[in-house]
Amino acid sequence: MSLAIPRGGVYGILGANGAGKSTFFRICLDLIRPTDGGVSVLGGAPSDAGLRRRIGAMIETPRYHPFLTARETLAMLARLSGVKDAPVERWLARVGLENAGGRRVHHFSVGMKQRLGIAAALIGAPELLILDEPTSGMDPVGIQEMRALMRELAEKEGVTILLSSHLLDEVQRVCDRVAIFARGRLAAEGRIDLLLAGQEKLRLLAVSQAALLAKLGARGTPDGDGVLVAVGRSEAPVLLRELITGGIDLIEARWVGGRLEQFYLEQVGHAG
Amino acid sequence: MLADAVAAETYKVLRQRGGLFWGFCAVPLSVLLFNLMLDTWIGTRSPLPLALDFGQQVVRSLALGGNPIFQIFFIAGAVSIFSGEYRWETWRLLTPRNSRANLMAAKVILYAALTGLSLAALGAAGALHTLYAAALGARVALPGVDFPLTALGSSLASWAELLLLGLFVALVAILSRAMIGPLIAAISFAFAQAMALLILGAASAAPHWFAVFPGMSAWYLRAWMTGTEIAPGIFAQTALAALCGLFLLGWIGFLATAALLLFQRQDLTRE
């Protein structure tokens, strides 16, 4: 496969177990060497240790030195990365571990270790953040917090985030673009809204479904008490104006469908 | 970058109190306590019959780095440093932040520094117990003019031998990705050399090939540097001592290079 990931935003890497997501991340981090082809990260080779300092990563379930506290773990990693005066307390607070900084890591739950892993990935203020299943083992509140953190990092601090997750709903909420791997190949790639554009439909609920269907003609299909219309987002305002000025009393108009899960299953199924 | 790796490794090891104590503090502490207890026991029961030579006591303490029993502790310290990342699967946490060469070099540097400090403490233990014995009434001879050189020579030979053992542990740790393997292999290596030394006996009867064994080389080099008899009336020869020194350096270079090359190419997706 050939893949080019643009700087900025949150980029999702999706695929079934064994599709090659973790392998791809490990090659980017020089944990393993590719048998063929090459990878360029931030304009350089992953084997360049100076370049890797600009990357933060959390691959699979994080592992730590059991005799270090969370605070000491971050301090040690900051020293290793050459970061002077690392904001250890700030990052502990941002991942919700401000009250657990003095506890030894081997007492941590899985969710706490995931949070510490994210803080560890961010301690060097990286330009690129690679996260493999970052919310695995977290409670729903923690998942929401991490999602907000990722969007904040991408939008306000300009960090490029590569994210892999099996929680497709989470990916759809947080990512701008995705690539779908299937059996080591690239099944689909692009902006989520464009990939799903064909699936999305506008569901209209009117006082009179019959009048609405008559006005829409072949464009509308009944869906329970409403009507589904295959129309692009850019054409939707025109359509709505046409219906309203045409005497249709609309109660509700909302977008439905366009689910990443459905698209993903179709792509993986085609690749199989 | 290397400085960062050394700083991080130092920070980590200083918090690994068990490995730090048993690997590098237990030997000088136990030697000191044992000698103090012995001096006290002898001093309280009868006047100390022999005169102690301050220089000899220090040099003998420094030579304890070649004792296989004490080497077990240094081996344990080396295992805690070189095998830890495999044990806790933490290489994936460290390798993205610094080069593999620097990460491994930092461990070697720290092990060498801790070993050096431990040997210095051993020498200090020899000095302290001699002074204590003097305070209890023993006759203590002051060191001769050659003391600094012999002390330095003894400590360098011991340090080289311990460094070699540490690098052996590093190599086996990389190959085995475990803690038990390097521990048992290094202890076996140390004891095998001690047995070889006993079996070969007087070096004057041994051919030059024994210098290939690092433990033998260190022993011979130490004997030459301190002017100690290797057999009754027989002293170490300069030419053979130089050969032993070269072999020691060769062993250290070989083990360090092999460990580094293997680690550079190692697949760390499974640790």
Interface residues (C-beta under 8 A of the other chain):
Chain A: R26 L29 D30 L31 I32 A49 G50 R52 R53 I55 G56 A57 I59 E60 P62 R63 Y64 H65 P66 F67 L68 E72 A75 M76 L77 R79 L80 S81 G82 A120 G124
Chain B: M1 D4 A5 A7 A8 Y11 K12 R15 Q16 R17 G84 W88 E89 T90 R92 L93 L94 T95 P96 R97 N98 S99 N102 D267 L268 T269
